[in-house]
């Protein structure tokens, strides 16, 4: 298949996009967070799906903008977000350049709350909600992973001490109470958040590890991008990767599994700031596209779209994942 260069859909903004995140839940799947210079835009992306092969239409509706004092480093959606029941509710968390976490909730009409969580002493690189929405997990350059009781008093109720900066943290809807943490020095850990013990640790053997993800469609599948290599593991036997291949020769930066397939992985890296979609059973990338400035990487929950912030544009590519 010839790599596809131009995006299927493009949404234009007046400011640079720093982060972007589709909701990973079925009941709020079309909602997207877009972090701009000093605000977070929450919008609804409507796909006009056609039965035939005609190009699908896309409509972007801005729902609300939330002021954000500092540049956003990471975003995560709460499972409590829903526009299909009344009152409507959006809830999400951000990590700012001031090392603070901000938890936003809004009914998009009159009631808006902001809670600020302090405790990290360096940049927070990734955040995630556990599937019930009770806790928030974060990893930071301060060599810690922290668990926050956002349904309680917003206190930090657990800290896992790492041996290098924490780059990625993931929960899995089928593995309640477990947390995947990836460190820059190549180590990956599965923690039990109840016992606060590491269940499993394994080493990618590659440095620096910049991003990792846990496949939503297969809880045994974990992937990471480290030193330009794409590595994929079966966590039931993690002593060696089931797949390892060069993907970005001058280093990878971002990685995300498709929500629909444990075979399709999106990565962004150098040279030329390229987005690549890899199918781990085929030799060549399914898709390659050059970007200008990268501002986040995310997949739609149900539709085969990958989305990146590309300077002042939100670019979406349709990827055949069946």
PEZI-V372756 format. One record per run of one state. SS is the DSSP state (hx for helix, st for strand, lp for the rest). FROM is the first residue (numbers start at 1). TO is the last residue. Records with the same first field share a line. If there is no record, write none. Layout:
SS: FROM-TO, FROM-TO
This chain:
lp: 1-8, 13-18, 23-25, 29-30, 36-38, 49-56, 68-71, 78-81, 83-88, 97-100, 107-111, 118-123, 130-134, 141-143, 150-155, 162-165, 171-177, 184-186, 193-196, 204-208, 215-220, 227-228, 238-242, 247-251, 258-263, 270-273, 280-286, 291-293, 300-304, 311-312, 319-322
st: 9-12, 19-22, 31-35, 39-48, 57-67, 72-77, 82-82, 89-96, 101-106, 112-117, 124-129, 135-140, 144-149, 156-161, 166-170, 178-183, 187-192, 197-203, 209-214, 221-226, 229-234, 243-246, 252-257, 264-269, 274-279, 287-290, 294-299, 305-310, 313-318
hx: 26-28, 235-237
